[in-house]
Amino acid sequence: MINQVRNPDAETCLAIAHALNLPPETVFRAAGLLPPVDEDTEYQEEFFHLLSQLSPQERQEILDLLRFKAERRSTNIKKSRVDPARSVLKG
């Protein structure tokens, strides 16, 4: 890997991932052992990797926060879709 003569084996990739606190998939891709993926997939892999390191209580807190943000976003989108003419007539 250092001199790019050959790709590292799976064990080496796992050790690097652990040492750098990265998802193993990220290191395997960098080593050419897995095919590339889109940015969203990389983001999800990192998210789940980090989430797996939290306690059940911390994971629940993150889930509650995500639900809150998703609901707030949904509410804001619905509010922005209100017909301006109707909102003026109601006011």
C-alpha positions as CSV (number, residue, x, y, z in Angstrom):
1,M,0.0,0.0,0.0
2,I,2.8,2.4,0.9
3,N,4.8,1.7,-2.3
4,Q,1.6,0.8,-4.3
5,V,3.2,-2.5,-5.5
6,R,0.3,-4.5,-4.2
7,N,-3.0,-3.8,-2.5
8,P,-3.2,-4.5,1.3
9,D,-5.1,-7.5,2.4
10,A,-8.4,-7.4,4.3
11,E,-6.7,-7.8,7.7
12,T,-4.5,-4.7,7.0
13,C,-7.5,-2.7,5.8
14,L,-9.4,-3.6,9.0
15,A,-6.5,-2.6,11.2
16,I,-6.2,0.8,9.3
17,A,-10.0,1.4,9.6
18,H,-9.9,0.6,13.3
19,A,-6.8,2.9,13.9
20,L,-8.4,5.8,12.0
21,N,-11.9,5.2,13.3
22,L,-13.2,4.9,9.8
23,P,-15.8,2.5,8.3
24,P,-14.0,-0.6,7.0
25,E,-15.8,0.0,3.6
26,T,-14.1,3.3,3.3
27,V,-10.6,1.8,3.7
28,F,-11.5,-1.2,1.4
29,R,-12.6,1.2,-1.3
30,A,-9.4,3.4,-0.9
31,A,-7.4,0.2,-1.3
32,G,-9.3,-0.8,-4.4
33,L,-10.8,-3.8,-2.8
34,L,-14.4,-2.6,-3.2
35,P,-16.0,-0.6,-6.0
36,P,-16.7,3.1,-5.6
37,V,-20.0,4.3,-4.4
38,D,-21.8,7.6,-4.5
39,E,-21.3,10.3,-1.8
40,D,-24.7,9.6,-0.1
41,T,-23.7,5.9,0.4
42,E,-20.3,7.0,1.9
43,Y,-22.1,9.4,4.2
44,Q,-24.5,6.7,5.3
45,E,-21.7,4.2,6.0
46,E,-19.9,6.7,8.1
47,F,-23.1,7.6,10.0
48,F,-23.9,4.0,10.8
49,H,-20.2,3.3,11.7
50,L,-20.2,6.1,14.2
51,L,-23.7,5.3,15.5
52,S,-22.6,1.7,16.2
53,Q,-20.1,3.1,18.7
54,L,-22.7,4.8,20.8
55,S,-24.6,3.4,23.8
56,P,-28.3,2.4,23.3
57,Q,-29.3,5.6,25.1
58,E,-27.2,7.8,22.9
59,R,-28.5,6.1,19.8
60,Q,-32.1,6.8,21.0
61,E,-31.2,10.4,21.5
62,I,-29.9,10.6,17.9
63,L,-33.0,8.9,16.6
64,D,-35.2,11.3,18.6
65,L,-33.3,14.3,17.2
66,L,-33.6,12.9,13.6
67,R,-37.3,12.4,14.0
68,F,-37.7,15.9,15.4
69,K,-35.8,17.4,12.5
70,A,-37.6,15.4,9.9
71,E,-41.0,16.4,11.3
72,R,-40.0,20.1,11.5
73,R,-38.8,19.9,7.9
74,S,-42.0,18.3,6.8
75,T,-44.0,21.0,8.5
76,N,-41.9,23.8,7.0
77,I,-42.4,22.3,3.5
78,K,-46.2,22.0,4.0
79,K,-46.3,25.7,5.2
80,S,-44.3,26.8,2.1
81,R,-46.8,25.1,-0.2
82,V,-49.7,27.2,1.1
83,D,-51.3,29.2,-1.8
84,P,-50.3,32.9,-1.2
85,A,-53.7,34.1,-2.3
86,R,-55.6,31.9,0.1
87,S,-53.3,32.9,3.0
88,V,-54.1,36.6,2.3
89,L,-57.8,35.9,2.2
90,K,-57.6,34.0,5.6
91,G,-55.7,36.9,7.2
